Each structure stands twice: as structure tokens, then as C-alpha cells.
Amino acid sequence: MSKQKRFILAEDELPRQWYNIQADMENKPMPLLNPATREPVSVDDLSHIFATECARQELDMEHAWIDIPEEVQNRYRFYRSTPLVRAYALEEALGTPAHIYFKNESVNPLGSHKLNSAIPQCFYCHEEGVKNVTTETGAGQWGAALSYAAKTFGLECAVYQVKISMQQKPYRSSIMRTFGATVTGSPSMSTRAGKDIITADPNHPGSLGTAISEALELATTTPNCKYTLGSVMSHVSLHQTVIGLEAEKQMAMAGEYPDTVIACFGGGSNFSGLAFPFMRHQLKGQSDKGQSTKQIDFIAAEPASCPKLTKGKFEYDFGDSAGYTPLLPMFTLGHDFKPANIHAGGLRYHGAGVIVSQLLKDGFMRGMDIPQLESFDAGLLFARTEGIIPAPESCHAIAATIREAKRCKETGEEKVILFNLSGHGLIDMTAYDSFLNGDLVNPGWKE
Ligand SMILES: *Cc1c(COP(=O)(O)O)cnc(C)c1O
């Protein structure tokens, strides 16, 4: 077995195509519906909101492989491949026989996996002659990634940031503004949706749902402006598959194949990105080389205070608070669910992407609920062993990994666990301070 710690791909080994899992699914995701007519939405409907190419990708059930435009590949080369790392020090601290690997998506200038989709979304907008993009952001990783990507393609960028996250992580707004974006706290008085929310609840802390409503309203009322989304939508998951496609090659370099694949779960993009390329072998029941494949246990780690995968209902629901989005067939806690003010802002979302929802329903994966304090305990151990301070969101994946590694210690199983380190926590130090000071709690999910 290799003792090598980090595995990196050469530039000519980077993926040239994204993997579209919808093409390989026997049970396709149910259609997105227009809320007024209850008819399935078309590419044309979606392209009023999103770049047309993204709308096409969203509804593409046919092509398993979609070419990554040359220009996007060039920009991926600024920071990809990201390293696959064997967490020897964490394994040792846990005394586990498990082999723990993580894909380090925190090592790009913006500090999270979000850049993988910000680049193509801005590229397509630019190609289609769009001049302005809007979006929502929770903790600010998506807003930061989009602000940077927009700037490099000459687009103006307006971001609605969840109000509570803006207060918890003030430097993320500074980053977005440094890249030239306009940042507004949500709910705000600058849109009708925001005014309605504030009128009903003057102390509303904001949520991804409120910020999406505001960004969508701005996009649909501004000429030559498109909306972009950092998670949930199927085209975002598609762009994120570069993570798993690289990881597959890197695991082969390490001479291993995962038994367990883990990622934290907000709307599903980093989970999908790591998991789908591995899951494709399971969907077909055979690997591409013709051997039957080892069954992988896919685990999506969500906050115990926002447990849509384990406690949500599978039903048609809106993606935002105001009900501007199409109706999505998904696991949801309800679009008016107000998540507790946990520090993992990126996981405070009421629903789950439609692909992941279908896969969960069909038993290809499972959700795991992680209380806030357990997530920070895990983050601290990871920081003290591997030397990387993880984003509060990523701490959920680490906590799930530690649970599995401890189980291996009890059973003596030498499992191979692969998790996604979706981002670093260097701009989340107020969260770590609160934890270290003993000020954090484990909020429930029902008040
Ligand atoms: C946004 C974000 C998440 C959650 O979003 P997903 O779409 O579920 O991946 C997780 N980790 C980090 C670092 C994020 O920025």
C-alpha cells in the first residue's frame, strides 16, 4: 500500500467532460412544474431565469457526458486538480483501521468548491450576451466565487446575502466587494419579496430561501440580467462532477477504491459532485471495465437542525420562500421553514436537489444528521491533526467520517472512506471562537 499522502493529476489528465447522471438513472427525476399551469417547465421557460445552456443542461436526460468548454477548462487549470489527501494523522488520532481520504476543494483562491460552477455559469452568460448576474449567498462562499467569476468575464454582479450570515461572517462581504460585486443583506427593503418578508416578521434572520426570492426578483425585473444559483439545480451538480471524476483517478493512483463516500449536504452540489461519478458504476451495476463493482455506501451529512433528507417529505415544493421558482419534486421541510441560526450557513436550506431526492427515494444513498456541537468537535480534531481549519459546513462531513471510522475500530473493518472537504473555515473564525468559548448549542429542528 502506498505511503504517499497527496495525489495530484497532471493538467492533461483533467476531465474534459462533466458527468450527467440523469442520463443513466432508470427512474428519472420527476419534472419541474410551472406553478401556475402545473405543466412541466421547458428549456424556454427556464432560460428566462438562467443562461440558456444551463437551462438545457438542467433538463438533459439524454447525454451522460457533456463537454466542458475550452475556456472553462482553461480557468479550471488555475486551481485544478485539487489534491486527494490520505488523512494519516486523523486515522492515527482515531486509532481506526479505516483508510481515510479527503478531496481538498478548499484549495482555490475562493476557498470552496463553489468556483467549479461559478465559472461555467458566468461563461455561458457571457457567451449569450448577458451583462448582469444576480444571486443569493448564505455563508458567502457562493457569492464570493460568483463575484470573482463574474469579474473575469466582465459581468456586473449583485448578491443578496442572508442577513444572519452577513453578521456572522463580515469578511465574506468584503471579499465579494473586493471582486466588484454589490452586496445586500436579505431580507431587504429593495425588493417586493423582501418587503413582504420583513413586514410579516421584522426580525427575520434571512435564509437561502429569502435571498433566492430577492435575487430572482431582481433578475426578472432587470434587462439583460440572469440569475445564477450555487446549489440545488441539476446543472450545478453537473458542473461539480469534476470533483468525483478527478477523485476516481486519484483513488486509483492510491491503489484504492472507496467503500464509503461522504459529503456535507446543503442543496446537494458538493455531495453530487463527489458521489455521482462513483455512483454511475452502481447505477449500471457494472464498472466500465466490465467487472461488477463494489457497493459504495453514500452518506450525505446534514445538520440535525435542518434535516430535510431524514425528516423532510418528498413532495413538490418551491425552491425559495416567496414561491418564485418552479415547483421542484424533492425532499423538503417546506419552503417557509426557518432554519436555526447555526454557523454552517451553507447548510441552512429547506430542500434538496431533485436528482439527489430521487436517488435517496430509490435507496442509492442515505442522509445522516449531525448536531452542531459534534460538527465542531470533528472540525477541531481535523484541524489539530491535518492542519486545515475546515468550513463549518465541511465539519459535518468530517463528523460523519469520524462516526464511520469509529465503527470500523469497533468491528475491525479496514474500510476505505472518502469524504469531500468542501471548503476551509478561515473566514469563519467567529464560529470557532463561539465554539471554543462554549457559547454554541445544539438547536433542534422544531421550535
Ligand atoms: C455552499 C457550501 C456547502 C453546501 O452546499 P452544497 O450545494 O450542498 O454543496 C457546503 N460546503 C461549503 C464549503 C459550501 O460553500
The ligand as a MOL file (V3000), in Angstrom:
LIG
                    3D

  0  0  0     0  0            999 V3000
M  V30 BEGIN CTAB
M  V30 COUNTS 15 15 0 0 0
M  V30 BEGIN ATOM
M  V30 1 C -22.2770 26.0260 -0.1330 0
M  V30 2 C -21.4340 25.1240 0.6330 0
M  V30 3 C -21.9010 23.8780 1.0600 0
M  V30 4 C -23.3050 23.4040 0.8680 0
M  V30 5 O -23.8020 23.3740 -0.4260 0
M  V30 6 P -23.9430 22.0730 -1.2980 0
M  V30 7 O -24.5760 22.5470 -2.5330 0
M  V30 8 O -24.7990 21.0980 -0.5480 0
M  V30 9 O -22.5930 21.5580 -1.5200 0
M  V30 10 C -21.0150 23.0590 1.7260 0
M  V30 11 N -19.7620 23.4280 1.9970 0
M  V30 12 C -19.2730 24.6200 1.5940 0
M  V30 13 C -17.8690 24.9850 1.9360 0
M  V30 14 C -20.0980 25.4950 0.8960 0
M  V30 15 O -19.5990 26.6720 0.4890 0
M  V30 END ATOM
M  V30 BEGIN BOND
M  V30 1 1 1 2
M  V30 2 1 2 3
M  V30 3 2 2 14
M  V30 4 1 3 4
M  V30 5 2 3 10
M  V30 6 1 4 5
M  V30 7 1 5 6
M  V30 8 2 6 7
M  V30 9 1 6 8
M  V30 10 1 6 9
M  V30 11 1 10 11
M  V30 12 2 11 12
M  V30 13 1 12 13
M  V30 14 1 12 14
M  V30 15 1 14 15
M  V30 END BOND
M  V30 END CTAB
M  END
